[in-house]
């Protein structure tokens, strides 16, 4: 979706200032979340639906799911590695042909606070980045092939979260980022 407005060059301007002053064209960014596993419980589905609705004015969000690899009850480390590789292959098939950055959500990734994440997202918008592909692994995490392919490896915490909960946390932080970018109340 494109909303054309007069174009002026403004140095040191933020997207929020540009949008409020109606002096720049606005393109909706596509944010694509590729997640291993399905949301099963109603409370996760309702939370995700709520944030998808809240995000509509800011970006187009797509959620693609890939199946979790089947594992025995007590898998060996070799079986776990094979499962992560299988999930990685399915994730890579989903993003094959997609343009844009790849951001892997991984506990070992770069830690940003909400303001830093908003600034990073805003900088991608100012660079006219049209798509960002965000990847959330399953309960085993992400295979190293995904992390190596990523433009950014991002950690939301040193804590471990269930991957279903991480999807909701991710959407909330993206919503918070857009509110910060637009200087709208919410994030405090």
Secondary structure, DSSP 8 states (H G I E B T S, - for coil): -EE-------TT--HHHHHHTT-S-EE-EEEEEEEES---SHHHHHHHHHHHHHHTTTEEEEEEEE------TT--HHHHHHHHHHHHHHHHHHHTT--SEEEEEEEEEEE--HHHHHHHHHHHHHTT--EEEEEE-BTTB--HHHHHH-SEEEES-SS---HHHHHHHHHHHHHHHHHHHTT-TT--
